[in-house]
Amino acid sequence: MAEHPLVQGCAVKGMLIQRVTAEDCYGLRESILRTGQPKENWTFDSDDDPKAIHLAMKDCDDIVAIVSLLPEEKEGYLWRLRGMAVKEALRGQGVGQQLLVALLKMVNEPIWCTARKIVQDFYLKNGFEIFGDEFTMNDMPHVYMRHVG
């Protein structure tokens, strides 16, 4: 898949951000976000929507981080960020932030997501705010967040 004009590289040395297919994201979605769960738990209805955006951070040919932006409206926010995952060895090194920044540059429309409570600070530091009540999904506390920056 061709690179988006705004996604030409990143600040993480030796790595490149590229547009990919939903299927390219499946490995990390399953292994990091929904370990051992059936495929229907880590694939999304709008994965193959022509408007969907899937990005990956690659180290050579190895996908080390992923994020998807899907057309799904909630309270006036038109896009839903889903499936953000970074390989454990690279967490805390700016990989996820670079990927998120690249994605946000591609879409100038309201974005929302559900975030595990344990990672809400990552989103807060990147221009998101919490809205609505905390809830439980997959036996973990989550919050609704929306991009305001």
Secondary structure, 3 states (H helix, E strand, C coil): CCCCCCCCCCCCCCEEEEECCHHHHHHHHHHHHCCCCCHHHCCCCCCCCCCCEEEEEEECCEEEEEEEEEEEEECCEEEEEEEEEECHHHCCCCHHHHHHHHHHHHCCCCEEEEEEHHHHHHHHCCCEEEEEEEEEECCEEEEEEEECC
